[in-house]
Amino acid sequence: MIYLDNAASTPVHERALGAMMPHLRGSFGNPSSIHRSGREAARAVAAARAKVAALVGAAPHEVVLTSGGTESNNLAILGIARARPRSHVVTTQIEHEAVLEPCAQLESEGHAVTRVGAGRDGIVDPADVEAAIAPGTSLVSVMAANNEVGTVQDIAAVAAACARRGVPLHTDAVQAAGKVPLDAARLGVSLMSVSSHKIGGPKGAGALYVRDGLRPVPVVRGGGQERGLRSGTENVAAIAGFGEACAVAAERMAGDAARVSSMRDALVAGVAGRIPHSSLNGDASRRLPGNAHFAFLGVRGEDLIIKLDEHGIAASTGSACSVHTQKESHVLRAMGLGRDEIDGSLRVTIGPQNTRAEVDEALEALVSCVAELRRVSPLRQKYGL
Ligand SMILES: Cc1ncc(COP(=O)(O)O)c(C=O)c1O
């Protein structure tokens, strides 16, 4: 299989696996235990926390370990907004469901939410975010990079706008972390979500950076782990793997980004040159290194994915979560794409483990699958396909 769905999940890096194994075999202590086995587990968690902190520009004590990006987003959004009655949150229309759903929950609890739009290029204008901030705003949440079209937002400009208005900024950096440099302190971000399985770590681990001095109301309550912000016995093996994946990502980010983006550019150029009536969705340059997101008129994205799968190629239409709801992409709709473009969209996400030969083979498969599907397309006449 040629795996080109790295935005959905990534293969576990050998070094991450190596860091996990001792905690799946002999070393099984609870990090809260006082005895030697417990202390060994606590040391592993502390070492991993330091590596996560280094990747995101945080101090280790500012890192709250969670079960993943979804939980981190819930803690940030529910935790900050619920600290005040009837508060107001500003977010965008192109966020992941893991931001949109907690925001909808807040509305059902009597809080207010403003959702700022994005341009046709998938970029959110920081001025629109600033204009949406009101006297009662307790939090702004703008994603660092989009999971569908891969557009990278100007988080420094959004943070500056939030600072002018004295409102903390949360950024969902699940897709951006480990791919583009992100230094929470330098950017002026107050809360930042990251996830292990998007960067070569195992599933079931993630983190929320919480700037010193901020204290979200906990969502998961119990024994008081993670400074009381996230109770529950730590998933030591997954955390150890996550920490190591962060270290690998930090070491290799610049080289990987250059190699991955050159493969992506070759694919984009190949599609533009060989598949008529196709387009690239999202800004051409302000995007994640591995993201190529296309619209092929006259083709249904789901049919294309099935055809590509028959050729041994794994791709996606967008967010893995939307598969469960079968909804049209809210991101592409917010960007103003037409129905036929949305229906014909395909996301190809390249990772550092992929090779140029794999990408070239995927292009050949794409050319033939799109042509095959267009031969039986009901839109053949409409677009002269
Ligand atoms: C932008 C974004 N936020 C949040 C999540 C959820 O992260 P997790 O799978 O770790 O819960 C994802 C996963 O697809 C994502 O892409």
The ligand as an SDF file (V2000), in Angstrom:
LIG
                    3D

 16 16  0  0  0  0  0  0  0  0999 V2000
   -7.0640   19.9370   13.3450 C   0  0  0  0  0  0  0  0  0  0  0  0
   -7.4060   18.7410   14.1920 C   0  0  0  0  0  0  0  0  0  0  0  0
   -7.8130   18.9330   15.4550 N   0  0  0  0  0  0  0  0  0  0  0  0
   -8.0980   17.9030   16.2730 C   0  0  0  0  0  0  0  0  0  0  0  0
   -8.0210   16.5970   15.8470 C   0  0  0  0  0  0  0  0  0  0  0  0
   -8.3350   15.4930   16.7830 C   0  0  0  0  0  0  0  0  0  0  0  0
   -7.1390   14.9380   17.2830 O   0  0  0  0  0  0  0  0  0  0  0  0
   -7.1370   13.4710   17.9430 P   0  0  0  0  0  0  0  0  0  0  0  0
   -7.3370   12.5050   16.8120 O   0  0  0  0  0  0  0  0  0  0  0  0
   -5.7800   13.3610   18.5730 O   0  0  0  0  0  0  0  0  0  0  0  0
   -8.2340   13.4430   18.9430 O   0  0  0  0  0  0  0  0  0  0  0  0
   -7.6240   16.3460   14.5240 C   0  0  0  0  0  0  0  0  0  0  0  0
   -7.5870   14.9610   14.0050 C   0  0  0  0  0  0  0  0  0  0  0  0
   -7.9560   14.7090   12.8720 O   0  0  0  0  0  0  0  0  0  0  0  0
   -7.2860   17.4410   13.6830 C   0  0  0  0  0  0  0  0  0  0  0  0
   -6.8810   17.2590   12.4370 O   0  0  0  0  0  0  0  0  0  0  0  0
  1  2  1  0
  2  3  1  0
  2 15  2  0
  3  4  2  0
  4  5  1  0
  5  6  1  0
  5 12  2  0
  6  7  1  0
  7  8  1  0
  8  9  2  0
  8 10  1  0
  8 11  1  0
 12 13  1  0
 12 15  1  0
 13 14  2  0
 15 16  1  0
M  END
$$$$
